[in-house]
Structure formats: C-alpha cells, structure tokens
C-alpha cells in the first residue's frame, strides 16, 4: 500500500504522535491510526491551498429547503416515545 500524506494545520495531531506519555484515551486513537500508512505534515492554514479551496466552495444544496418547513412537518409526538428492547428473563 502507498504511504499517504496528510497536510493539516491541526498541530494537536502532530503532537499526538510525538507524545510518549499520553492518556489511555489518546493512546487508543494512536493505536487505531497506526494501522494506516501515512505521514502528517504541519501546513499552516494560508499555505494549505487544498483545504482553503474546499472551505470556500459553494454549497449547491444551500437554501434548498426551508428550515421552518422541515420543523413543521416533523412529528413532534415521536420525540417523547421511548422503546426498550432487552432481556426479559430476569
């Protein structure tokens, strides 16, 4: 498999892999991510042209639906319903 390169301005991600005494919760993430072959490069926001471009793309679905219309059609009575499935052999 080819090695992937991740360009990010999220310095905590770089810090995560460099830290040796991380908490158990963070170590689980490190172990999970070690299954993939990638390299993290710290690229500042203005220099990260791909991410900058993606953040400026227009959303073709923006303003397609009226939020008020969605809320009025949502069956509010279902919000208070609770169903339980479990073992009944106690």
C-alpha positions as CSV (number, residue, x, y, z in Angstrom):
1,X,0.0,0.0,0.0
2,X,1.3,3.5,-0.8
3,X,2.0,5.9,2.0
4,X,-0.5,8.8,2.2
5,X,0.5,12.3,3.2
6,X,-1.9,14.4,5.4
7,X,-1.4,18.1,5.2
8,X,-3.0,19.7,8.3
9,X,-2.9,22.9,10.3
10,X,-4.2,20.9,13.3
11,X,-1.0,20.8,15.3
12,X,-2.6,18.6,18.0
13,X,-2.5,15.8,15.5
14,X,1.3,16.1,15.1
15,X,1.6,16.5,18.9
16,X,-0.4,13.3,19.5
17,X,2.1,11.1,17.6
18,X,5.1,12.8,19.3
19,X,3.8,12.5,22.8
20,X,5.0,9.4,24.7
21,X,3.1,9.6,27.9
22,X,-0.4,10.2,26.6
23,X,-3.6,9.3,28.4
24,X,-5.2,5.9,27.6
25,X,-8.0,7.5,25.6
26,X,-5.4,9.2,23.3
27,X,-3.3,6.1,23.1
28,X,-6.3,4.2,21.7
29,X,-6.5,6.7,18.9
30,X,-2.8,6.4,18.2
31,X,-3.1,2.6,18.1
32,X,-6.0,2.9,15.7
33,X,-4.2,5.3,13.4
34,X,-1.1,3.2,13.4
35,X,-2.9,0.7,11.2
36,X,-2.6,3.2,8.4
37,X,0.5,4.1,6.5
38,X,0.5,7.9,6.5
39,X,2.7,10.9,7.3
40,X,1.4,14.1,8.9
41,X,2.8,17.3,7.7
42,X,2.0,20.5,9.6
43,X,0.9,23.0,6.9
44,X,-0.3,26.4,8.1
45,X,-3.8,27.4,7.0
46,X,-2.8,30.0,4.4
47,X,-0.3,27.6,2.9
48,X,-2.8,24.7,2.8
49,X,-4.3,25.6,-0.6
50,X,-6.4,22.4,-1.0
51,X,-8.2,22.9,2.4
52,X,-8.5,26.6,1.8
53,X,-10.2,25.9,-1.6
54,X,-12.5,23.3,-0.2
55,X,-13.6,25.6,2.6
56,X,-14.6,28.3,0.0
57,X,-16.6,26.0,-2.3
58,X,-20.3,27.0,-2.7
59,X,-22.8,24.5,-1.3
60,X,-25.2,23.7,-4.2
61,X,-27.8,22.4,-1.6
62,X,-27.7,25.6,0.5
63,X,-31.1,27.2,0.9
64,X,-32.9,24.3,-1.0
65,X,-35.2,23.5,1.9
66,X,-36.8,26.0,4.3
67,X,-35.8,25.0,7.9
68,X,-39.3,26.2,9.1
69,X,-40.9,23.8,6.6
70,X,-38.8,20.9,8.0
71,X,-39.7,21.7,11.6
72,X,-43.4,21.9,10.9
73,X,-43.5,18.5,9.2
74,X,-41.5,16.7,11.8
75,X,-43.8,14.6,14.0
76,X,-43.1,16.0,17.5
77,X,-45.1,13.4,19.3
78,X,-42.4,10.8,18.4
79,X,-39.8,12.7,20.5
80,X,-41.5,11.6,23.7
81,X,-41.8,8.0,22.7
82,X,-39.4,5.5,24.3
83,X,-39.0,1.9,23.2
84,X,-37.0,-0.7,25.1
85,X,-35.6,-4.0,23.9
86,X,-33.8,-6.1,26.3
87,X,-33.6,-9.4,28.1
88,X,-36.9,-10.2,29.8
89,X,-35.6,-13.3,31.6
90,X,-34.5,-11.8,34.9
